[in-house]
Amino acid sequence: MAVSAQAVADIIVIGVCLTACVFDLRYRRIPNVLTASAALGGLVFGATSGGLSGAGLSLAGCLVGGALFLPLFALRGLGAGDVKLVAAIGAWLGPLDVMWVCLFAAMAGGVLAIVVALMRGYARNLLNNMRFIGTYWRTQGIGPVPGLTLSETRGPRLAYALPITVGVIVALWWR
């Protein structure tokens, strides 16, 4: 029984995501060697399995994935490893699937943030912070909010590889 190129790509992406989860949960970092090798592997796989058009779709997926999470990194709400992970996923899945991954990851991240806030007694702070961010952006313009960036906040932090992995699984199932 032959396995399709898409099935191989899906399995590799899930493996990369699970590996990223282990590192993100344990060390709060996703290694560059993981994201860079996954992205390069996706680009090579796209070219070898789909020729020039496969290479183009792989490159487009990488760029779209990175571009979708880049604003959150610029606002200092996500780490660079999360952006690179989504770009690598895009290299394997292509631009359309990585858009779905990002949408489902954002939803899973929101749910996880609420669960963590409730479990850690941080829900009131979360609501106050959200209100402050809205006020700050309305009066100062959209940008990183002093005191509420990843490097400055004292609140609970999410290992965002987990919602990204959920986004991948849901997007693959949805396909």
C-alpha positions in Angstrom: 0.0 0.0 0.0 1.5 3.3 -1.1 1.4 6.3 1.2 0.7 9.7 -0.4 3.1 12.6 -0.2 0.4 14.5 1.7 0.2 11.8 4.3 3.9 11.8 4.8 3.9 15.6 5.1 1.1 15.5 7.7 2.9 12.9 9.8 6.1 14.9 9.8 4.3 18.1 10.7 2.6 16.4 13.7 6.0 15.0 14.8 7.6 18.4 14.5 4.8 20.0 16.5 4.9 17.4 19.2 8.7 17.8 19.5 8.2 21.6 19.7 5.6 21.1 22.5 8.1 19.1 24.6 10.7 21.8 24.3 8.3 24.7 24.8 6.7 23.1 27.8 10.0 22.1 29.4 12.3 25.0 28.4 9.9 27.7 27.2 11.9 27.8 23.9 11.5 26.1 20.6 15.0 25.3 19.2 16.1 27.0 16.0 17.6 23.7 14.8 14.0 22.1 14.9 12.3 25.0 13.1 15.0 25.6 10.6 15.5 21.9 9.7 11.7 21.5 9.5 11.3 24.5 7.2 14.2 23.4 5.0 12.8 19.8 4.9 9.4 21.1 3.9 10.9 23.2 1.1 13.0 20.2 -0.2 10.0 17.9 0.2 7.7 20.3 -1.7 10.3 20.5 -4.6 10.9 16.8 -4.8 7.3 15.7 -4.5 5.7 18.5 -6.6 8.4 19.9 -8.8 8.5 23.7 -9.4 4.9 24.1 -8.4 5.4 22.1 -5.2 8.4 24.2 -4.4 6.4 27.4 -5.0 3.5 26.2 -2.8 6.0 25.2 0.0 7.7 28.6 -0.1 4.3 30.4 -0.2 3.2 28.3 2.8 6.4 29.2 4.7 5.9 32.9 4.0 2.2 33.0 4.8 2.7 31.1 8.1 5.4 33.4 9.2 3.5 36.5 8.1 0.3 35.6 9.9 2.1 35.3 13.3 4.7 38.0 12.7 2.4 40.8 14.0 1.9 39.0 17.3 5.7 38.7 17.6 6.1 42.4 16.7 3.6 43.3 19.5 5.8 41.1 21.8 2.9 38.7 22.5 4.6 35.6 21.0 8.1 34.4 20.8 10.1 34.1 17.7 10.1 30.3 18.0 6.3 30.3 17.6 6.6 32.3 14.4 9.3 30.1 13.0 7.3 27.0 13.9 4.3 28.2 12.0 6.5 29.1 9.0 8.0 25.6 9.0 4.5 24.1 9.2 3.5 26.2 6.2 6.5 24.8 4.3 5.1 21.4 4.7 1.3 22.1 4.3 1.2 25.0 1.9 -0.5 28.4 2.2 -4.1 27.4 2.4 -3.7 24.8 5.1 -1.3 27.0 7.2 -4.0 29.8 7.2 -6.4 27.2 8.8 -3.7 26.1 11.2 -3.2 29.8 12.3 -7.0 30.3 12.7 -7.5 27.2 14.8 -4.3 27.8 16.8 -5.5 31.3 17.7 -8.8 29.8 18.9 -7.1 27.1 20.9 -4.7 29.7 22.3 -7.6 31.9 23.5 -9.3 28.9 25.1 -6.1 27.8 26.7 -5.4 31.4 28.0 -8.9 31.4 29.7 -8.4 28.0 31.2 -4.9 28.9 32.6 -6.2 32.2 33.9 -9.1 30.5 35.7 -6.9 27.7 37.1 -4.2 30.2 38.4 -6.7 32.7 39.8 -5.6 35.2 37.2 -9.0 35.8 35.4 -9.6 39.3 36.9 -6.1 40.4 35.9 -6.6 39.0 32.4 -9.8 41.0 32.0 -8.1 44.1 33.4 -5.1 43.6 31.1 -7.3 43.2 28.0 -9.2 46.4 28.9 -5.8 48.2 29.4 -4.5 46.9 26.1 -7.7 48.2 24.3 -7.4 51.6 26.0 -3.7 51.8 25.3 -4.1 51.0 21.6 -7.0 53.4 21.2 -5.1 56.3 22.7 -1.4 55.5 21.8 -1.8 53.4 18.7 -1.3 49.7 18.2 2.1 48.6 19.5 3.7 46.7 22.4 2.0 47.6 25.7 4.6 48.5 28.3 4.5 46.1 31.2 2.4 43.5 29.3 4.9 42.1 26.9 6.3 38.5 27.2 9.5 39.8 28.7 7.9 42.1 31.2 4.7 40.4 32.4 4.5 38.4 35.6 1.4 36.6 34.7 1.2 33.0 33.6 2.7 32.3 30.2 1.5 29.9 27.6 3.7 27.4 25.8 2.2 28.4 22.4 3.5 25.3 20.7 0.5 23.5 22.3 -2.2 25.6 20.7 -0.3 25.5 17.4 -0.3 21.7 17.6 -4.0 21.7 18.3 -4.4 24.1 15.3 -2.5 21.6 13.1 -4.5 18.6 14.2 -7.9 20.4 13.7 -6.8 21.8 10.4 -5.7 18.4 9.1 -8.9 16.8 10.4 -11.0 19.7 8.9 -9.3 19.1 5.5 
